[in-house]
Amino acid sequence: MASLFTGKVLLANREEEELETERELCRALDNKVLLLYFGSGQSPNCRSFSLLLKDFFLRLTDGFYVERAAQLGLVYLSRDETEEQQSAFLRSMPRRWLALPFGDAFTRELELRFAVAEVPAVVVLKPNGELICGNAVEQIRLLGPSCFQNWQEAAELLDRNFCLAEEFDNTVRRSISDPIRRLKYRVGKKKEKREEGGESS
């Protein structure tokens, strides 16, 4: 999903720092369902929905509510009239929300790409950038955090917090990092194949 924002700057931690390197973007966006939130802190409809979206996001990602944060990211795309309005709005929202800088032309490009006519609008994307939902505002209002499970299934997310049990079967640990090294470099697999190939020749 970071590929959608390649070459762009995203603001993180309520504008305290910028994510602009590929590595930072990958860490923030890859293997996550991504919400593109088109809104404005000045619109009454957006203000009421933003409180709902804030609660929705926190209930899926905050350690106070869940033991393990959901694979969910959000980028705010502002229709605010001034940079100060955008900054004030972001300060009232969760720290994990990202945002395009105020006035970035890419916001308009994304509006056209996803046919966003009015705000609030929440576009839901798979990690590969494919569309899950063109506007999830009503889903979020009606179903709350439970609609994330449907998106997760549609996105076919890879849960990287778990390793397959068979990777550790019949292995002798040489050090504390040995299981991770074996997964990363597939130690032993090539050797076994070579031995099998040598016996058959």
C-alpha positions in Angstrom: 0.0 0.0 0.0 3.0 2.3 0.5 3.3 2.3 -3.3 0.2 4.5 -3.5 2.1 7.2 -1.7 5.6 6.6 -3.2 7.3 10.0 -3.7 4.8 11.7 -1.4 5.2 13.1 2.1 2.8 11.9 4.8 2.5 13.7 8.2 2.7 11.6 11.3 2.2 12.2 15.0 -0.1 15.1 14.3 2.4 16.9 12.0 5.4 16.5 14.3 7.3 14.5 11.8 7.1 13.5 8.1 7.2 10.0 6.6 8.8 10.3 3.3 11.3 7.4 2.9 10.1 4.1 1.4 11.1 2.3 4.6 9.0 4.6 6.9 6.0 4.4 4.5 6.2 0.6 4.4 6.3 0.3 8.2 3.3 2.6 8.5 1.1 1.2 5.6 2.2 -2.3 4.4 0.0 -5.3 5.1 -2.8 -3.2 6.5 -6.3 -2.3 5.5 -6.1 1.4 4.6 -8.8 4.0 5.2 -8.6 7.2 3.2 -10.7 9.7 5.1 -11.8 12.6 3.1 -13.1 15.2 5.5 -13.1 18.7 6.9 -13.0 19.8 10.5 -15.3 22.7 9.6 -18.2 20.7 8.2 -20.9 19.8 10.9 -21.4 16.4 9.2 -17.7 15.7 9.3 -17.3 16.8 12.9 -20.0 14.4 14.2 -18.7 11.5 12.0 -15.1 12.2 12.9 -15.8 11.5 16.6 -17.4 8.2 15.5 -14.4 7.4 13.3 -12.0 8.3 16.1 -13.7 5.9 18.5 -13.9 3.2 15.7 -10.1 3.5 15.1 -9.1 3.5 18.7 -11.2 0.5 19.5 -9.3 -1.4 16.8 -5.8 -0.2 17.4 -5.5 1.1 21.0 -4.0 -1.2 23.7 -6.6 0.1 26.1 -9.3 -1.7 24.1 -7.5 -4.6 22.4 -4.6 -6.8 23.3 -3.3 -6.7 19.7 -3.8 -3.8 17.4 -5.7 -4.5 14.2 -3.9 -4.2 10.9 -5.5 -0.9 10.1 -4.1 2.4 8.8 -5.7 5.8 8.1 -4.7 8.7 6.0 -6.6 12.0 6.4 -7.2 13.9 3.2 -8.2 17.4 4.1 -10.9 19.7 2.6 -10.2 22.2 5.3 -9.9 25.9 4.2 -6.6 26.6 6.0 -3.6 24.8 7.3 -4.4 25.9 10.8 -7.8 24.3 10.6 -6.3 21.0 9.4 -3.7 21.1 12.2 -6.3 21.9 14.9 -8.5 19.0 13.6 -5.6 16.5 13.6 -4.6 17.5 17.1 -8.0 16.2 18.3 -7.7 12.9 16.5 -5.6 9.7 17.3 -1.8 10.0 17.0 -1.6 7.1 14.6 -3.6 8.9 11.9 -1.5 10.0 9.0 -2.2 12.9 6.7 -1.2 14.5 3.4 0.2 18.0 3.9 -2.4 20.8 3.6 -3.0 21.8 -0.1 -1.2 18.7 -1.5 -2.5 18.3 -5.1 -2.5 14.5 -4.6 -5.6 14.9 -2.4 -7.5 16.1 -5.5 -6.1 13.2 -7.6 -7.3 10.7 -5.0 -10.7 12.3 -4.9 -11.0 11.9 -8.7 -9.6 8.3 -8.6 -12.1 7.2 -6.0 -15.0 9.4 -7.2 -15.4 11.2 -3.9 -18.1 13.9 -4.4 -18.9 14.9 -0.8 -17.5 14.6 2.7 -17.3 12.7 4.9 -16.1 9.8 2.8 -14.1 6.8 3.8 -12.5 4.8 1.0 -11.3 1.3 2.2 -8.4 -0.3 0.3 -6.6 -3.7 0.4 -2.9 -3.7 1.1 -2.3 -4.1 -2.6 -4.3 -0.9 -3.3 -7.5 -2.7 -4.6 -10.8 -1.2 -3.6 -12.8 -2.9 -0.8 -15.4 -0.2 -0.3 -16.0 3.1 -2.2 -17.5 4.8 0.9 -17.7 3.0 4.2 -19.3 5.9 6.2 -22.7 4.1 6.6 -21.0 0.7 7.4 -19.0 2.4 10.2 -22.1 4.1 11.5 -24.2 0.9 11.5 -21.7 -1.8 12.3 -18.9 -0.1 14.2 -15.6 -1.9 14.7 -17.2 -5.3 13.7 -17.1 -4.3 10.0 -13.3 -4.5 10.1 -13.5 -8.3 10.2 -15.3 -8.2 6.8 -12.6 -5.9 5.4 -9.9 -8.1 6.8 -11.3 -11.2 5.1 -11.7 -9.3 1.8 -8.1 -8.1 2.0 -6.8 -11.6 2.8 -4.3 -10.1 5.3 -1.2 -12.0 6.2 -0.9 -12.1 10.0 2.8 -11.6 10.5 2.6 -12.1 14.2 2.5 -15.9 13.9 4.9 -18.4 12.4 4.0 -21.8 11.0 4.6 -24.6 13.5 6.3 -26.8 11.0 9.1 -24.3 10.5 10.4 -25.3 14.0 9.8 -29.0 13.9 12.9 -31.2 14.4 15.3 -28.3 14.6 18.2 -28.1 17.1 18.6 -24.6 18.4 22.1 -23.4 18.4 21.3 -19.9 19.8 18.4 -17.8 20.9 18.1 -16.3 17.5 18.5 -19.6 15.6 14.7 -20.1 14.8 14.5 -16.6 13.3 17.7 -17.1 11.4 16.4 -20.4 10.0 13.2 -18.7 8.9 15.0 -15.8 7.3 17.7 -17.7 5.5 16.0 -21.1 5.2 19.0 -22.8 6.8 19.1 -26.6 6.2 16.5 -26.7 3.4 19.1 -26.2 0.6 21.5 -28.7 2.2 18.8 -31.4 2.4 17.9 -30.8 -1.3 21.6 -31.0 -2.3 22.0 -34.3 -0.4 18.8 -35.7 -2.1 20.1 -34.6 -5.5 23.5 -36.2 -4.8 22.0 -39.6 -3.9 19.9 -39.7 -7.0 22.8 -39.0 -9.4 
